[in-house]
Amino acid sequence: MSAALTALARPPSRAAGLTALAALVSLQGPAAAQTAHPPGPARSEWRTDFASFTVHPDSLVRFGPRDAIPALADPGFETQASAARWLDGREPVVVVSANGETRAYPVQILMQHHVVNDVVGGTPVAVTFCILCGSAIAYDRRFDGRVLEFGLAGLLYNSNLVLYDRQTETFWAQAIGSGIVGEHAGSRLDFLYAPTLPFAEFRSEYPDAPVLSRETGYDRDYGEGRLLDYEERGPLERFFRREADVRLPAKERVLVVARGAEPVAFPFRALSGRRVIEADVGGDPVVAFWAPGTASIYSERTAEGHDVGAAVAFSPFVDGRRLSFRPHGEDRFRDRETGTVWSLSGLGLEGPLAGRRLRQLDGGVHFWFAWAAYRPRTRVVER
C-alpha cells in the first residue's frame, strides 16, 4: 500500500483528516504513479458476486481499501443556531425531507465521509456526495425487502465514487444509484428529492429543522476546503478513462432532470444568466430555477469559495394550472398567472399561493463530464 493510503487507512486522527480520495487527487507525477493499483477490486476481499455485472469489474479504478473513507451511520444532529457557529450562510447543505420531517446535511461534512446512512421521517436514507463529480444525491435505503447500509468501496467508475451495501456487497454507482457489480447489478435505488441549497436559504424556509452535527466520532478538519484548482482542470486521466463529451466544458455544473429515455441537462452558465429556463422533459413541462449565494467547496475554506449559485427543477403545475415564471429580485421568482413570489426551493412566499410548494422533479447537480459519461444521450437545454 502507498504511504498516502497507509496514513489514510489507519484510525482517524487530525493528521489523517484529508480524505483518501483528496489525497490521491492531490498527488502529481511520480507520487501519483506510486499509488497505482491493479485494475478492479481485490476480489478475495469481497463477498460480491463478480459474475453478475453491467460494468466489468476490471473497468473500476481502485484508489484504496474499502472504508478508507468512513461513511456515517446513526449520525447526530444539532439546532440551526448551534450549527451557525461553524456553518456560514453561503455554505451548501443537502436538504432531505420525508413524511413531514426535514434535515440538512452540510457538504463540508459530506465531503469528508461521502455517505450518511440516516432515517428521515421514518424513511431510511443514504445521503451521498462525490467530490470528483460535484454530485450530492439521496436515495431510499429500502431495497428488495431489506434496509441497506452503504459504505465506500475504495473504487471509482467514470471518476465517480462506487458505493457498496454491507448486506450483499453489491457495488453501486453513486451518481445514478445503479447496481453495477454483484447481486443487484442492473437494479436501481429509489431517488429522493434532495436539493442543495445555501444554509441561509435552508434556515429561512425550515427554521426548526436540525443540521447534521460535526460531532461524528471522527477527527476531521470540517470546513477545510479540498482540491483547490479542481474546477479549472479537466477530468483526471487516471480516474476517467474515456473521452469527455465536448458539448459543454468538462467541469460545467449541470442541473439534471431524468424523466423517460432522454435526460435533460440545464448548464449553470445558462441558468445563471437567465435565472429561469423552461423545457419539456419526457413529454412533461419542467421549470428550472437558479439563484446566487452558494459557495464553491473547492477553496481553502468551504465558507470562502466563489459564488456558484444553486439550482432546482420543478413541475410548473399547481392544482392543475400551469404557471409561468420570471426572476423576481436577486433570489426569488414570480409567476405571471397569480403574482405569487416563490423561493429557490419552490415555496410560495407572498401572494395567493403563499405556503404552497411546487413539486420538485428528480434532478441533482453534477459536473458535466461525469454525468454525460453515464447518460451520453442527455439533451442540453440553454434557453
LINGIDA-V857264 format. One record per residue. N is the residue number from 1. SS is DSSP state (A for helix, B for strand, O for the rest). Layout:
N,SS / N,SS
This chain:
1,O / 2,O / 3,A / 4,A / 5,A / 6,A / 7,A / 8,A / 9,A / 10,O / 11,O / 12,O / 13,O / 14,A / 15,A / 16,A / 17,O / 18,O / 19,O / 20,A / 21,A / 22,A / 23,A / 24,A / 25,A / 26,A / 27,O / 28,O / 29,A / 30,A / 31,A / 32,A / 33,A / 34,A / 35,O / 36,O / 37,O / 38,O / 39,O / 40,O / 41,O / 42,O / 43,A / 44,A / 45,A / 46,O / 47,O / 48,O / 49,O / 50,O / 51,O / 52,O / 53,B / 54,O / 55,O / 56,O / 57,A / 58,A / 59,A / 60,O / 61,B / 62,B / 63,O / 64,O / 65,O / 66,O / 67,O / 68,O / 69,O / 70,O / 71,O / 72,B / 73,B / 74,O / 75,O / 76,O / 77,B / 78,B / 79,O / 80,A / 81,A / 82,A / 83,A / 84,O / 85,O / 86,O / 87,O / 88,O / 89,O / 90,O / 91,O / 92,B / 93,B / 94,B / 95,B / 96,B / 97,B / 98,B / 99,O / 100,O / 101,B / 102,B / 103,B / 104,B / 105,B / 106,B / 107,A / 108,A / 109,A / 110,A / 111,A / 112,A / 113,A / 114,O / 115,B / 116,B / 117,B / 118,B / 119,B / 120,B / 121,O / 122,O / 123,B / 124,B / 125,B / 126,B / 127,B / 128,B / 129,B / 130,B / 131,O / 132,O / 133,O / 134,O / 135,B / 136,B / 137,B / 138,B / 139,B / 140,B / 141,O / 142,B / 143,B / 144,O / 145,O / 146,B / 147,B / 148,O / 149,O / 150,B / 151,B / 152,B / 153,B / 154,B / 155,B / 156,B / 157,B / 158,O / 159,O / 160,B / 161,B / 162,B / 163,B / 164,B / 165,B / 166,O / 167,O / 168,O / 169,O / 170,O / 171,B / 172,B / 173,B / 174,O / 175,O / 176,O / 177,O / 178,B / 179,B / 180,B / 181,B / 182,O / 183,O / 184,O / 185,O / 186,O / 187,O / 188,B / 189,O / 190,O / 191,B / 192,B / 193,O / 194,O / 195,O / 196,B / 197,B / 198,B / 199,A / 200,A / 201,A / 202,A / 203,A / 204,A / 205,A / 206,O / 207,O / 208,O / 209,O / 210,B / 211,B / 212,B / 213,O / 214,O / 215,O / 216,O / 217,O / 218,O / 219,O / 220,O / 221,O / 222,O / 223,O / 224,B / 225,O / 226,O / 227,O / 228,O / 229,O / 230,A / 231,A / 232,A / 233,O / 234,O / 235,O / 236,O / 237,O / 238,O / 239,O / 240,O / 241,O / 242,O / 243,O / 244,O / 245,O / 246,O / 247,O / 248,O / 249,O / 250,O / 251,O / 252,O / 253,B / 254,B / 255,B / 256,B / 257,B / 258,O / 259,O / 260,O / 261,O / 262,O / 263,O / 264,B / 265,B / 266,B / 267,B / 268,A / 269,A / 270,A / 271,A / 272,A / 273,A / 274,A / 275,O / 276,B / 277,B / 278,B / 279,B / 280,B / 281,B / 282,O / 283,O / 284,B / 285,B / 286,B / 287,B / 288,B / 289,B / 290,B / 291,B / 292,O / 293,O / 294,O / 295,B / 296,O / 297,O / 298,O / 299,O / 300,O / 301,B / 302,O / 303,O / 304,O / 305,O / 306,O / 307,B / 308,O / 309,O / 310,B / 311,B / 312,B / 313,B / 314,B / 315,O / 316,O / 317,B / 318,B / 319,O / 320,O / 321,B / 322,B / 323,O / 324,O / 325,B / 326,B / 327,B / 328,B / 329,O / 330,O / 331,O / 332,B / 333,B / 334,B / 335,B / 336,O / 337,O / 338,O / 339,O / 340,O / 341,B / 342,B / 343,O / 344,O / 345,O / 346,O / 347,B / 348,B / 349,B / 350,B / 351,O / 352,O / 353,O / 354,O / 355,O / 356,O / 357,B / 358,O / 359,O / 360,B / 361,O / 362,O / 363,O / 364,O / 365,B / 366,B / 367,B / 368,A / 369,A / 370,A / 371,A / 372,A / 373,A / 374,A / 375,O / 376,O / 377,O / 378,O / 379,B / 380,B / 381,B / 382,O / 383,O
